Amino acid sequence: MSQLTTVDVTFLNAETGNTHPHIAGLGVLDPASCPGGRLTVAMMADLIRSRAHLAARPLRQRLVQVPLGLDRPYWEDDPGFDPVRHIFEIGLPAPGDERQLADTVAMLHEQPLDRSRPLWELVIIQGLEGGRAAVYVKVHHAAIDGVMAAETLAALLDLTPEPRELPADDAAPARAPRLLSMLGTGLLKAATHPVRTALSVARTAPYLDEIPGVSAIPGVGLMSSVVQGALRREEIPPAPRMSAPPTPFNLPIGRHRAVACGELPLAELKKVREHLGGSVNDVVMALCATALRQWLDKRGELPDRPLVAGVPVSLRRGGDDADTGNQVSIMAAPLATHIPDPAGRFAAVRRDMALVKRRFAASSGSWVRELSGIVPAPIAGPVTRLAMQAAPSISLRPINLIISNVPGPQFPLYLCGARVLGYYPISVVTDVTGGLNITVFSYDGTVDIGIVACRDLVPDPSEIMDHLVDALDELKALSEEPA
């Protein structure tokens, strides 16, 4: 048994008719090595049934609400857990091409998860061209973060077509506390909430200037410096003052999604890094800056100042387990879309990323955890949803979009005997973080890219994927120029 953290609950509370905070992945498979040459619901159910105890929490645990909403919900093992209830199968009509697959995934990504049972769903998609199949799996962000998602995948995947021998489950089922215990704990926390809020505000004050949106307010940087000096903190690099400009994807989002997937050769990104310096992540951010510049410029919507990208960062450390909940923060970074020269743009991205990383390392990104618990539990849900919905109407843009880069294994993996040919992450869009999300996952020599957008704002994100390919060609040409 464990209780949701304040960050976990924030993801739950952020859910509205237009916002569904689940994260997903699309695995494209070659089922030739599966028994019978086909991946089935029964095969997936057997796999999950036998390995759920090895995976992170969300596969078999459900939410238990505290009466009157006095406290955060708890997790407990679902006594009626049956993987078959979470697994579905659909087929694409011929020819089963990439556009049909992307449209199907977008439709699946629009649907909320059932909160009465463990917060995940898996869909086997048959009929892809070339005899391939796909698996789309989504999990609510309240139940999982990026590291936990990787651990869950590791539990389900194998290094060869033959499955591993794994230990049996001998743990007792986890159960939520009894009703009176939950009520007592909730009342105690309600009584001490003002003290905990005051402490959270005090711990956050030195780092106000790195909170997206807040850093643009005049005087915030000076106030943070004064507080740091008063606390005699060692010198902390100043956070860059950023203000997210208006873009076509920073308007109120609708309920429909558009998805695009693609890949780039990891070796090419590493070659660019070797010649131009920086890290592979710097190359990814520069590619996104160029692609977004091209997309915005074509529409006559290119701002004259940098976009602001939110970059998720894991705070999980060795020894942390699933019971610690979401261990994630976000780092706001300027994205030099306003610089026309490719070399200058790459240099600016590299410099800005180095600066925000140094600043983030000094604060450990704890402001997300601290601020998520300031509002008392009984009213946190309505307050969060009101803030999410009001943000666009008052032109509140903390960031323009989310860009995430997740390193993955550089060797082939297998699911029920089927080789995983590619794995494309599909994440979240919200009114506050923007109607566009670009997530990158490196796997077996490629950089697999998943782009999800509000369909009303970015109807065809495959155009951005095409611009990413062009952006890599541009950086390759730049890296081949004589010094």
DOMI-869715 format. One line per 3 residues: number of its first residue (from 1); their letters; for each residue x, y, z of N, C-alpha, C. Coordinates in steps of 0.2 Angstrom, whole numbers. Example, Ala and Ser with C-alpha at 12.3 -4.5 7.8 and 13.67 -1.06 7.14 Angstrom:
! residues 2
1 = AS = 66 -28 39 62 -22 39 66 -16 39 | 64 -11 35 68 -5 36 64 0 39 $
***
This chain:
! residues 483
1 = MSQ = 4 -6 0 0 0 0 4 6 0 | 3 11 -4 6 18 -4 1 23 -6 | 3 29 -4 -1 35 -5 1 39 -11 $
4 = LTT = -3 42 -15 -1 46 -20 3 52 -17 | 8 54 -21 11 61 -19 7 67 -21 | 9 72 -19 6 78 -22 7 79 -29 $
7 = VDV = 13 77 -32 14 78 -39 9 73 -43 | 9 67 -40 4 62 -43 -3 64 -43 | -5 67 -38 -12 70 -38 -13 76 -42 $
10 = TFL = -8 80 -43 -8 85 -48 -10 83 -55 | -7 77 -57 -9 74 -64 -16 72 -64 | -18 69 -58 -25 67 -58 -30 73 -59 $
13 = NAE = -28 78 -55 -33 84 -55 -33 88 -61 | -27 87 -65 -27 91 -71 -31 88 -77 | -35 82 -75 -39 79 -81 -45 83 -82 $
16 = TGN = -47 85 -88 -53 88 -90 -56 85 -96 | -61 87 -99 -64 84 -105 -59 85 -111 | -54 90 -111 -50 91 -116 -43 89 -114 $
19 = THP = -41 87 -108 -34 86 -106 -35 79 -103 | -31 74 -105 -30 68 -102 -23 66 -101 | -20 67 -95 -13 66 -93 -11 59 -93 $
22 = HIA = -11 56 -98 -8 49 -98 -2 49 -103 | 3 45 -102 8 45 -107 8 38 -110 | 10 37 -116 9 31 -120 15 30 -124 $
25 = GLG = 15 24 -127 21 22 -132 18 18 -137 | 21 18 -143 18 14 -149 24 10 -151 | 24 4 -150 29 -1 -152 27 -4 -159 $
28 = VLD = 31 -4 -164 30 -7 -170 34 -14 -170 | 31 -19 -172 33 -26 -171 33 -30 -177 | 38 -35 -177 38 -40 -182 36 -46 -179 $
31 = PAS = 30 -48 -180 27 -54 -176 29 -61 -179 | 34 -61 -184 35 -67 -187 38 -73 -182 | 41 -71 -177 44 -75 -172 39 -77 -167 $
34 = CPG = 33 -74 -167 27 -76 -162 25 -83 -164 | 22 -87 -159 19 -93 -160 13 -92 -165 | 13 -95 -171 8 -94 -176 9 -88 -180 $
37 = GRL = 15 -84 -179 16 -78 -183 11 -72 -181 | 8 -72 -176 3 -67 -174 3 -65 -167 | 3 -59 -165 2 -57 -158 -5 -57 -156 $
40 = TVA = -7 -60 -151 -14 -60 -149 -15 -57 -142 | -22 -56 -141 -24 -53 -134 -22 -59 -129 | -23 -65 -130 -22 -70 -125 -14 -70 -123 $
43 = MMA = -10 -70 -128 -3 -70 -127 -1 -64 -123 | -3 -58 -124 -2 -52 -120 -4 -53 -113 | -10 -55 -112 -13 -56 -106 -9 -61 -102 $
46 = DLI = -7 -66 -105 -3 -71 -101 4 -68 -99 | 7 -64 -103 13 -61 -102 12 -56 -96 | 7 -52 -96 6 -47 -91 4 -50 -84 $
49 = RSR = 0 -56 -85 -2 -59 -79 4 -62 -75 | 9 -65 -79 15 -68 -76 20 -63 -74 | 20 -57 -76 26 -52 -75 23 -46 -71 $
52 = AHL = 17 -45 -70 14 -39 -67 18 -37 -60 | 20 -42 -57 23 -41 -50 30 -38 -51 | 33 -39 -57 40 -37 -58 40 -29 -61 $
55 = AAR = 34 -27 -63 34 -21 -66 33 -15 -61 | 33 -9 -63 31 -4 -59 24 -4 -56 | 22 0 -51 15 -1 -48 9 -1 -53 $
58 = PLR = 9 3 -58 2 4 -61 -1 -2 -64 | 2 -8 -65 -1 -13 -69 -7 -17 -65 | -6 -17 -59 -11 -21 -55 -14 -17 -49 $
61 = QRL = -12 -10 -48 -15 -7 -43 -20 -1 -45 | -25 0 -41 -30 4 -43 -31 10 -37 | -34 15 -39 -35 21 -34 -40 19 -29 $
64 = VQV = -39 21 -23 -44 21 -17 -45 28 -15 | -50 31 -15 -51 38 -13 -53 39 -6 | -50 44 -3 -51 46 4 -58 49 5 $
67 = PLG = -63 47 9 -69 50 10 -69 58 11 | -73 61 7 -74 69 7 -68 72 4 | -63 68 1 -57 71 -2 -53 74 3 $
70 = LDR = -53 72 9 -49 75 15 -41 74 14 | -39 69 10 -32 68 9 -31 65 2 | -25 64 0 -23 61 -6 -25 54 -7 $
73 = PYW = -27 51 -12 -29 44 -13 -23 39 -12 | -25 33 -11 -20 28 -10 -20 23 -16 | -15 19 -16 -15 14 -21 -16 7 -17 $
76 = EDD = -19 2 -20 -20 -4 -18 -21 -9 -24 | -18 -16 -22 -19 -21 -28 -27 -22 -29 | -28 -22 -35 -35 -23 -37 -37 -30 -36 $
79 = PGF = -42 -32 -32 -43 -39 -31 -46 -43 -37 | -49 -39 -41 -52 -42 -47 -47 -41 -53 | -41 -40 -52 -37 -38 -58 -36 -44 -63 $
82 = DPV = -38 -42 -69 -37 -47 -75 -35 -43 -81 | -29 -45 -83 -26 -41 -89 -31 -41 -95 | -35 -46 -96 -39 -46 -102 -44 -40 -102 $
85 = RHI = -46 -37 -96 -50 -31 -96 -47 -25 -99 | -40 -25 -99 -36 -19 -101 -34 -20 -108 | -34 -25 -112 -31 -27 -118 -37 -28 -124 $
88 = FEI = -35 -24 -129 -40 -24 -135 -36 -25 -141 | -40 -27 -146 -37 -28 -153 -41 -25 -158 | -38 -21 -163 -41 -18 -169 -37 -20 -175 $
91 = GLP = -40 -19 -181 -36 -20 -187 -37 -14 -191 | -31 -12 -195 -31 -7 -200 -34 -10 -207 | -38 -6 -210 -39 -8 -217 -33 -7 -222 $
94 = APG = -33 -11 -227 -28 -10 -232 -27 -3 -234 | -21 0 -235 -15 -4 -235 -11 -4 -228 | -14 -1 -223 -11 -1 -217 -5 3 -216 $
97 = DER = -5 9 -219 1 13 -220 2 17 -213 | 8 21 -213 10 25 -208 4 31 -206 | 1 34 -211 -4 39 -209 -10 35 -206 $
100 = QLA = -12 30 -208 -18 26 -205 -16 24 -198 | -10 22 -197 -8 20 -190 -8 27 -185 | -5 32 -188 -5 38 -184 -12 41 -182 $
103 = DTV = -16 40 -187 -23 43 -185 -27 38 -180 | -25 32 -181 -28 27 -176 -25 28 -169 | -19 29 -168 -16 31 -162 -19 37 -159 $
106 = AML = -19 42 -163 -22 49 -161 -29 48 -158 | -33 44 -161 -40 42 -159 -40 39 -152 | -35 34 -151 -35 30 -145 -32 35 -139 $
109 = HEQ = -28 40 -141 -25 44 -136 -30 49 -134 | -35 50 -137 -40 55 -135 -45 52 -129 | -44 46 -128 -49 43 -124 -46 42 -117 $
112 = PLD = -51 44 -112 -48 44 -105 -48 37 -102 | -44 36 -97 -44 29 -94 -49 28 -88 | -51 22 -87 -56 21 -82 -53 21 -75 $
115 = RSR = -55 25 -71 -52 26 -64 -54 21 -59 | -59 16 -61 -61 11 -56 -57 5 -56 | -52 5 -61 -47 -1 -61 -40 2 -62 $
118 = PLW = -35 -2 -62 -28 0 -64 -28 4 -70 | -24 10 -70 -24 15 -75 -20 14 -81 | -22 9 -84 -18 7 -91 -22 4 -96 $
121 = ELV = -20 4 -102 -24 1 -107 -19 -1 -113 | -20 -7 -116 -16 -9 -121 -20 -11 -127 | -18 -9 -133 -21 -10 -139 -17 -13 -144 $
124 = IIQ = -18 -19 -147 -14 -23 -152 -17 -20 -159 | -13 -18 -163 -15 -15 -169 -13 -20 -175 | -17 -23 -178 -15 -28 -183 -16 -24 -190 $
127 = GLE = -13 -28 -195 -14 -25 -202 -9 -20 -205 | -3 -19 -201 1 -14 -204 5 -17 -210 | 6 -13 -215 9 -15 -221 16 -18 -220 $
130 = GGR = 18 -23 -224 24 -27 -223 23 -32 -218 | 17 -34 -216 16 -40 -211 17 -38 -204 | 18 -31 -202 20 -29 -196 13 -28 -191 $
133 = AAV = 14 -28 -185 9 -26 -180 12 -20 -176 | 7 -18 -172 9 -12 -167 6 -13 -160 | 9 -11 -155 6 -11 -149 6 -4 -146 $
136 = YVK = 0 -1 -144 -1 5 -141 -3 4 -134 | 1 7 -129 0 6 -122 0 13 -119 | -5 14 -115 -5 21 -111 -6 19 -104 $
139 = VHH = -3 24 -100 -3 23 -93 -4 30 -90 | -9 31 -85 -10 38 -82 -3 40 -79 | -2 47 -80 4 50 -77 4 50 -70 $
142 = AAI = -2 50 -67 -2 49 -59 1 43 -57 | 1 38 -61 4 31 -59 11 30 -61 | 14 34 -65 20 32 -68 24 38 -70 $
145 = DGV = 31 38 -70 35 43 -73 39 40 -78 | 44 44 -81 48 41 -86 52 35 -84 | 55 35 -78 59 30 -76 55 24 -75 $
148 = MAA = 50 25 -71 45 19 -70 42 16 -76 | 41 20 -81 39 17 -88 44 13 -91 | 51 15 -90 56 11 -93 57 4 -89 $
151 = ETL = 56 5 -82 56 -2 -78 50 -6 -80 | 44 -4 -82 39 -8 -84 40 -11 -90 | 43 -7 -95 45 -10 -102 50 -16 -101 $
154 = AAL = 55 -14 -96 60 -19 -95 57 -26 -93 | 52 -25 -88 49 -31 -86 45 -36 -91 | 43 -32 -96 39 -36 -101 42 -38 -107 $
157 = LDL = 48 -35 -108 52 -36 -114 58 -41 -113 | 60 -45 -118 65 -50 -117 71 -48 -122 | 77 -51 -121 83 -49 -125 83 -54 -131 $
160 = TPE = 79 -59 -131 79 -64 -136 71 -66 -138 | 70 -69 -143 63 -71 -144 60 -76 -139 | 65 -80 -136 63 -85 -131 62 -81 -124 $
163 = PRE = 57 -82 -121 55 -78 -114 60 -80 -109 | 61 -76 -104 66 -77 -98 62 -81 -93 | 66 -85 -89 64 -88 -83 63 -83 -78 $
166 = LPA = 58 -82 -75 57 -76 -70 54 -79 -63 | 56 -75 -58 53 -78 -51 46 -77 -50 | 43 -81 -47 35 -81 -46 34 -75 -41 $
169 = DDA = 27 -73 -41 25 -68 -36 23 -71 -29 | 27 -69 -24 25 -72 -17 24 -66 -12 | 22 -60 -15 21 -55 -10 13 -55 -9 $
172 = APA = 12 -52 -3 5 -52 -1 2 -46 -4 | -5 -46 -6 -8 -40 -9 -8 -34 -5 | -6 -29 -8 -6 -22 -5 -13 -20 -4 $
175 = RAP = -15 -17 2 -22 -15 3 -21 -8 6 | -26 -3 4 -27 3 7 -28 3 14 | -27 8 18 -29 9 25 -37 8 26 $
178 = RLL = -39 6 32 -46 6 34 -49 13 34 | -55 14 33 -59 20 32 -57 25 38 | -57 23 44 -56 27 50 -49 29 50 $
181 = SML = -44 25 48 -37 27 48 -36 32 43 | -39 32 37 -39 37 31 -42 43 34 | -47 43 37 -50 49 39 -46 53 45 $
184 = GTG = -43 49 49 -39 52 55 -33 55 52 | -30 51 47 -24 54 44 -25 61 40 | -31 60 37 -33 66 33 -35 72 37 $
187 = LLK = -38 71 43 -39 77 47 -33 80 50 | -28 75 52 -22 78 55 -18 82 50 | -18 79 43 -14 83 38 -18 90 37 $
190 = AAT = -25 90 37 -28 96 36 -26 101 41 | -26 99 48 -24 104 53 -17 106 52 | -12 102 50 -5 105 49 -4 108 43 $
193 = HPV = -9 108 38 -7 110 31 -4 117 31 | -7 122 35 -4 129 35 4 129 36 | 6 125 41 13 125 43 17 122 37 $
196 = RTA = 15 116 34 18 113 28 18 118 22 | 13 122 21 13 126 16 18 132 17 | 19 134 23 24 140 24 31 137 23 $
199 = LSV = 32 131 25 39 128 24 40 127 17 | 35 125 13 36 124 6 37 131 2 | 34 136 4 35 143 1 42 145 3 $
202 = ART = 44 144 9 51 146 11 56 142 7 | 55 136 6 60 132 2 60 134 -5 | 55 136 -8 54 138 -15 57 145 -16 $
205 = APY = 56 149 -11 58 156 -13 65 158 -16 | 70 154 -14 76 155 -18 76 154 -25 | 72 150 -27 72 147 -34 66 149 -38 $
208 = LDE = 62 155 -36 57 157 -40 58 159 -47 | 64 161 -48 66 164 -55 67 158 -60 | 67 152 -58 67 146 -63 61 143 -64 $
211 = IPG = 55 145 -61 49 143 -62 46 145 -69 | 44 141 -73 42 144 -80 36 149 -79 | 37 154 -82 32 160 -82 33 165 -76 $
214 = VSA = 35 162 -71 37 167 -65 43 171 -66 | 48 167 -70 55 171 -71 54 177 -75 | 49 178 -79 48 183 -83 45 189 -80 $
217 = IPG = 43 189 -73 40 194 -70 46 199 -67 | 45 205 -69 51 210 -66 52 209 -59 | 58 209 -57 60 209 -50 61 202 -47 $
220 = VGL = 58 197 -50 58 190 -47 66 188 -47 | 70 189 -52 77 187 -52 80 190 -46 | 79 197 -45 82 200 -39 80 198 -33 $
223 = MSS = 74 196 -32 71 194 -26 74 187 -24 | 75 182 -29 78 176 -28 85 177 -26 | 89 181 -29 96 183 -27 96 185 -20 $
226 = VVQ = 92 189 -18 92 192 -11 91 187 -6 | 86 182 -8 84 177 -3 90 172 -2 | 93 171 -8 99 166 -8 105 169 -4 $
229 = GAL = 106 176 -5 111 179 -1 109 179 7 | 103 180 8 101 180 15 102 173 19 | 101 168 14 101 161 17 109 159 17 $
232 = RRE = 113 163 14 120 162 13 121 155 9 | 117 155 4 118 149 -1 125 151 -5 | 128 145 -7 133 146 -12 131 149 -18 $
235 = EIP = 135 153 -22 133 156 -28 130 152 -33 | 123 154 -35 119 150 -39 119 154 -46 | 120 150 -52 120 154 -58 113 157 -59 $
238 = PAP = 112 163 -61 106 166 -62 102 162 -68 | 95 162 -67 91 158 -72 90 163 -78 | 90 161 -84 88 166 -89 81 168 -89 $
241 = RMS = 80 175 -90 74 178 -90 70 176 -96 | 65 172 -96 61 170 -102 54 172 -102 | 51 173 -108 44 175 -108 42 171 -115 $
244 = APP = 37 166 -114 35 162 -120 31 167 -124 | 33 167 -131 29 172 -135 23 168 -138 | 18 172 -141 12 168 -143 14 164 -150 $
247 = TPF = 11 158 -150 12 154 -156 5 151 -158 | 4 148 -164 -2 145 -166 -4 139 -161 | 1 136 -158 0 130 -153 -1 132 -146 $
250 = NLP = -1 139 -145 -3 141 -138 -9 145 -137 | -14 141 -140 -21 143 -139 -25 138 -135 | -31 139 -133 -35 134 -129 -35 127 -134 $
253 = IGR = -34 122 -130 -34 115 -134 -41 112 -134 | -42 108 -139 -48 105 -140 -47 97 -138 | -52 93 -139 -52 86 -136 -49 81 -141 $
256 = HRA = -48 84 -148 -45 79 -153 -37 80 -153 | -34 74 -155 -27 74 -156 -25 72 -163 | -19 74 -164 -15 72 -170 -8 70 -168 $
259 = VAC = -6 64 -172 0 61 -170 4 60 -176 | 11 60 -175 16 59 -181 22 55 -177 | 24 50 -181 30 46 -179 35 46 -184 $
262 = GEL = 41 46 -182 47 45 -187 53 44 -183 | 59 43 -187 65 41 -184 71 44 -188 | 76 45 -184 82 48 -187 88 43 -184 $
265 = PLA = 93 43 -188 99 38 -187 103 41 -181 | 103 38 -175 107 40 -169 114 41 -171 | 117 37 -176 124 38 -178 125 45 -181 $
268 = ELK = 120 48 -184 121 54 -188 121 60 -182 | 117 59 -177 116 64 -172 123 64 -168 | 126 58 -167 132 58 -163 138 61 -167 $
271 = KVR = 138 60 -174 143 63 -178 142 71 -178 | 136 73 -178 135 81 -177 138 83 -171 | 137 79 -165 139 81 -159 147 81 -159 $
274 = EHL = 150 76 -162 157 76 -162 160 82 -165 | 157 84 -171 160 90 -175 158 97 -172 | 152 97 -169 150 104 -167 150 105 -159 $
277 = GGS = 151 99 -156 152 100 -148 145 99 -145 | 145 99 -138 139 98 -135 137 91 -134 | 131 90 -132 128 83 -131 123 81 -136 $
280 = VND = 121 74 -136 116 72 -141 110 76 -139 | 108 77 -133 102 81 -131 103 88 -134 | 109 91 -134 109 98 -137 107 97 -145 $
283 = VVM = 110 92 -148 108 91 -155 100 90 -156 | 97 86 -151 90 86 -152 86 92 -151 | 88 96 -146 85 103 -145 86 107 -151 $
286 = ALC = 92 107 -154 94 111 -160 89 109 -166 | 89 103 -167 84 100 -172 77 103 -171 | 75 102 -165 68 105 -164 67 112 -165 $
289 = ATA = 73 116 -163 72 123 -164 72 125 -172 | 76 121 -176 76 122 -183 69 120 -186 | 66 114 -184 60 112 -187 54 117 -185 $
292 = LRQ = 54 119 -179 49 124 -177 49 131 -180 | 56 133 -181 57 139 -185 54 138 -192 | 55 133 -195 53 132 -202 45 132 -202 $
295 = WLD = 42 128 -197 35 127 -197 31 134 -195 | 34 138 -191 31 144 -189 32 149 -195 | 38 149 -198 40 154 -203 35 153 -209 $
298 = KRG = 34 147 -211 29 146 -216 22 149 -215 | 20 150 -209 14 152 -208 14 160 -206 | 20 163 -207 21 170 -205 20 171 -197 $
301 = ELP = 21 166 -193 20 167 -186 26 166 -182 | 32 167 -185 39 166 -182 40 172 -177 | 40 171 -170 41 176 -165 49 179 -166 $
304 = DRP = 50 185 -164 56 188 -164 60 187 -158 | 58 182 -154 62 180 -148 61 173 -147 | 65 170 -143 65 163 -143 59 160 -140 $
307 = LVA = 57 154 -142 52 150 -139 55 148 -132 | 50 145 -128 52 143 -121 50 135 -121 | 55 131 -121 53 124 -121 53 121 -113 $
310 = GVP = 48 117 -111 49 114 -105 52 107 -106 | 57 105 -102 61 99 -103 60 95 -97 | 56 90 -97 56 86 -91 62 83 -89 $
313 = VSL = 63 82 -82 69 80 -79 68 75 -74 | 70 69 -74 69 64 -68 73 66 -62 | 70 66 -56 73 67 -50 75 60 -46 $
316 = RRG = 73 55 -50 74 48 -46 81 46 -46 | 82 44 -40 89 42 -38 90 34 -37 | 95 32 -37 96 24 -36 93 23 -29 $
319 = GDD = 90 17 -29 86 15 -22 79 17 -22 | 77 23 -26 70 25 -26 66 19 -29 | 60 18 -26 56 13 -29 49 16 -31 $
322 = ADT = 44 12 -33 38 14 -36 34 18 -30 | 35 16 -24 31 19 -19 33 27 -18 | 38 29 -21 40 36 -20 36 40 -25 $
325 = GNQ = 32 37 -29 28 41 -34 32 44 -39 | 29 49 -43 32 53 -48 38 57 -45 | 44 56 -48 50 60 -46 52 63 -52 $
328 = VSI = 48 69 -54 50 72 -60 49 80 -59 | 53 83 -62 52 91 -62 53 93 -70 | 53 100 -71 53 102 -77 58 108 -77 $
331 = MAA = 62 108 -83 67 113 -84 65 118 -90 | 64 124 -89 62 129 -94 69 131 -98 | 69 130 -104 75 132 -108 73 136 -114 $
334 = PLA = 77 142 -116 75 146 -122 77 141 -128 | 73 142 -133 74 138 -139 75 143 -145 | 81 143 -147 83 149 -152 80 149 -159 $
337 = THI = 73 149 -159 70 149 -166 71 155 -169 | 73 161 -166 73 167 -169 79 169 -173 | 84 164 -172 91 165 -175 91 162 -182 $
340 = PDP = 92 166 -187 92 163 -194 98 159 -196 | 103 161 -193 110 157 -195 110 150 -192 | 111 145 -195 111 138 -192 116 137 -187 $
343 = AGR = 122 140 -189 128 139 -184 127 143 -177 | 124 149 -178 122 154 -173 117 151 -168 | 112 147 -172 106 144 -168 109 138 -164 $
346 = FAA = 113 134 -167 116 128 -163 120 131 -157 | 124 136 -158 128 139 -153 124 141 -147 | 118 145 -149 114 148 -144 110 142 -140 $
349 = VRR = 108 137 -144 105 131 -140 110 128 -135 | 116 127 -138 121 123 -133 122 128 -127 | 123 134 -128 124 139 -123 119 139 -118 $
352 = DMA = 113 140 -120 107 141 -116 106 134 -112 | 106 128 -115 105 122 -112 110 121 -106 | 117 123 -107 122 123 -102 120 127 -96 $
355 = LVK = 117 133 -98 116 138 -92 110 135 -88 | 105 133 -91 99 130 -87 100 124 -84 | 105 120 -87 107 114 -83 111 115 -77 $
358 = RRF = 115 120 -77 119 122 -71 114 125 -66 | 110 129 -68 105 132 -63 101 126 -60 | 98 122 -64 94 116 -62 98 112 -57 $
361 = AAS = 104 111 -58 108 106 -54 108 110 -47 | 109 116 -47 109 120 -40 103 119 -36 | 97 119 -39 91 119 -35 88 112 -35 $
364 = SGS = 90 107 -39 87 100 -39 80 100 -42 | 77 106 -44 71 106 -47 65 104 -42 | 66 106 -36 62 104 -30 55 108 -30 $
367 = WVR = 55 113 -34 49 118 -34 43 114 -36 | 43 110 -41 37 106 -43 34 102 -37 | 38 99 -33 35 95 -27 33 100 -22 $
370 = ELS = 36 105 -21 34 110 -16 28 113 -17 | 27 116 -24 21 120 -25 15 115 -26 | 16 109 -28 10 105 -30 6 103 -23 $
373 = GIV = 9 104 -17 6 103 -11 3 109 -8 | 3 115 -11 2 121 -7 -6 121 -6 | -10 119 -11 -17 120 -11 -20 114 -7 $
376 = PAP = -24 115 -2 -27 109 3 -30 104 -2 | -29 97 0 -32 92 -4 -39 92 -6 | -44 95 -1 -51 95 -3 -53 99 -9 $
379 = IAG = -49 105 -10 -50 109 -15 -45 109 -21 | -40 105 -20 -35 105 -25 -37 103 -32 | -42 98 -33 -45 97 -39 -48 102 -43 $
382 = PVT = -53 106 -40 -56 111 -43 -52 117 -45 | -47 118 -40 -42 124 -41 -38 122 -47 | -35 116 -47 -31 114 -53 -34 115 -59 $
385 = RLA = -40 112 -60 -44 112 -66 -46 119 -68 | -48 123 -63 -49 130 -65 -43 134 -68 | -37 133 -65 -31 136 -67 -29 134 -74 $
388 = MQA = -30 127 -75 -28 125 -82 -33 128 -87 | -39 128 -86 -44 131 -91 -43 138 -91 | -41 142 -86 -41 149 -86 -35 152 -90 $
391 = APS = -29 148 -90 -23 150 -92 -23 153 -99 | -26 150 -104 -26 153 -111 -30 159 -111 | -35 160 -107 -40 166 -108 -36 172 -105 $
394 = ISL = -31 171 -101 -28 177 -98 -21 177 -101 | -20 173 -106 -13 173 -110 -7 171 -106 | -9 167 -101 -3 164 -97 0 158 -101 $
397 = RPI = 6 160 -103 10 155 -106 17 154 -103 | 17 149 -98 24 148 -94 29 145 -99 | 27 141 -104 31 138 -109 27 137 -115 $
400 = NLI = 30 136 -121 27 135 -127 25 128 -129 | 30 123 -127 29 116 -128 33 112 -124 | 32 106 -124 37 101 -120 41 97 -126 $
403 = ISN = 47 97 -124 52 93 -128 56 88 -123 | 55 82 -124 58 77 -120 63 72 -123 | 68 71 -121 73 66 -124 75 61 -119 $
406 = VPG = 73 54 -120 74 49 -116 79 44 -119 | 84 42 -116 89 37 -119 86 30 -118 | 87 26 -123 84 19 -122 90 14 -124 $
409 = PQF = 88 8 -124 93 2 -125 95 2 -132 | 102 1 -134 104 1 -140 105 -6 -143 | 100 -10 -142 100 -17 -144 93 -19 -145 $
412 = PLY = 92 -24 -149 85 -26 -150 81 -30 -144 | 75 -28 -144 71 -31 -138 65 -35 -142 | 62 -40 -138 56 -44 -140 50 -44 -136 $
415 = LCG = 44 -44 -138 38 -44 -135 34 -50 -137 | 34 -55 -132 30 -61 -134 33 -65 -140 | 40 -64 -141 43 -67 -147 44 -62 -153 $
418 = ARV = 40 -57 -153 40 -52 -159 46 -47 -158 | 50 -46 -163 55 -41 -162 52 -34 -162 | 54 -30 -158 52 -23 -158 56 -19 -163 $
421 = LGY = 53 -16 -168 57 -13 -173 58 -5 -172 | 53 -3 -168 53 4 -166 49 6 -160 | 50 11 -156 46 12 -150 45 20 -150 $
424 = YPI = 39 23 -151 38 30 -152 34 32 -146 | 37 37 -142 33 39 -136 28 44 -138 | 22 44 -135 16 48 -136 15 51 -129 $
427 = SVV = 15 58 -129 15 61 -122 8 65 -121 | 9 71 -118 3 75 -115 3 82 -118 | -2 84 -120 -3 91 -121 -8 94 -117 $
430 = TDV = -7 101 -115 -12 104 -110 -12 111 -112 | -17 115 -109 -18 122 -110 -12 126 -107 | -9 123 -102 -3 127 -99 3 125 -102 $
433 = TGG = 5 119 -104 11 117 -107 11 118 -115 | 5 120 -118 5 120 -125 2 114 -129 | -1 116 -135 -4 111 -138 1 107 -143 $
436 = LNI = 7 106 -141 12 102 -145 17 99 -140 | 18 93 -141 23 89 -137 28 85 -142 | 34 86 -141 39 82 -145 43 77 -140 $
439 = TVF = 42 71 -141 46 66 -136 50 62 -140 | 57 61 -138 62 57 -142 64 51 -138 | 65 45 -141 67 39 -137 72 36 -142 $
442 = SYD = 78 35 -139 83 32 -143 83 24 -142 | 83 20 -148 82 13 -147 86 10 -153 | 90 5 -151 93 1 -156 96 4 -162 $
445 = GTV = 100 10 -161 103 13 -167 99 19 -170 | 93 20 -168 89 25 -170 86 30 -165 | 84 36 -167 81 41 -163 73 41 -165 $
448 = DIG = 69 37 -161 62 37 -162 58 43 -159 | 55 46 -164 51 53 -162 44 52 -162 | 41 54 -157 33 54 -156 31 61 -155 $
451 = IVA = 27 64 -160 24 70 -159 17 70 -158 | 14 73 -153 7 73 -152 5 81 -151 | -1 82 -154 -3 89 -154 -11 89 -154 $
454 = CRD = -13 95 -152 -20 97 -152 -22 97 -160 | -27 93 -162 -28 93 -169 -31 100 -172 | -34 104 -167 -37 110 -169 -31 115 -171 $
457 = LVP = -25 114 -167 -20 119 -168 -14 117 -172 | -13 111 -172 -8 108 -177 -11 102 -180 | -14 103 -186 -18 97 -189 -14 92 -192 $
460 = DPS = -8 93 -194 -3 88 -197 4 89 -194 | 5 86 -188 12 86 -185 17 82 -190 | 15 78 -195 20 75 -199 24 80 -203 $
463 = EIM = 21 86 -203 25 92 -207 31 93 -202 | 30 93 -196 36 95 -191 41 89 -191 | 38 83 -192 43 78 -193 47 78 -199 $
466 = DHL = 44 80 -204 48 82 -211 53 87 -209 | 51 92 -206 56 98 -204 62 95 -200 | 61 90 -196 66 88 -192 71 84 -196 $
469 = VDA = 69 81 -201 73 77 -206 78 83 -209 | 74 88 -212 78 93 -215 83 97 -210 | 81 97 -204 85 100 -199 92 96 -198 $
472 = LDE = 91 90 -198 97 85 -197 102 86 -203 | 99 87 -209 103 88 -215 107 94 -215 | 103 99 -212 107 106 -211 112 105 -206 $
475 = LKA = 112 102 -201 117 101 -196 123 97 -199 | 121 92 -202 126 88 -205 130 92 -210 | 127 96 -214 131 100 -219 135 105 -215 $
478 = LSE = 133 108 -210 136 113 -206 142 109 -203 | 142 103 -200 147 99 -197 153 97 -202 | 151 97 -208 156 95 -214 159 101 -217 $
481 = EPA = 158 107 -215 161 113 -217 168 113 -214 | 173 115 -218 180 116 -216 180 121 -210 | 185 119 -205 185 124 -200 189 130 -202 $
***
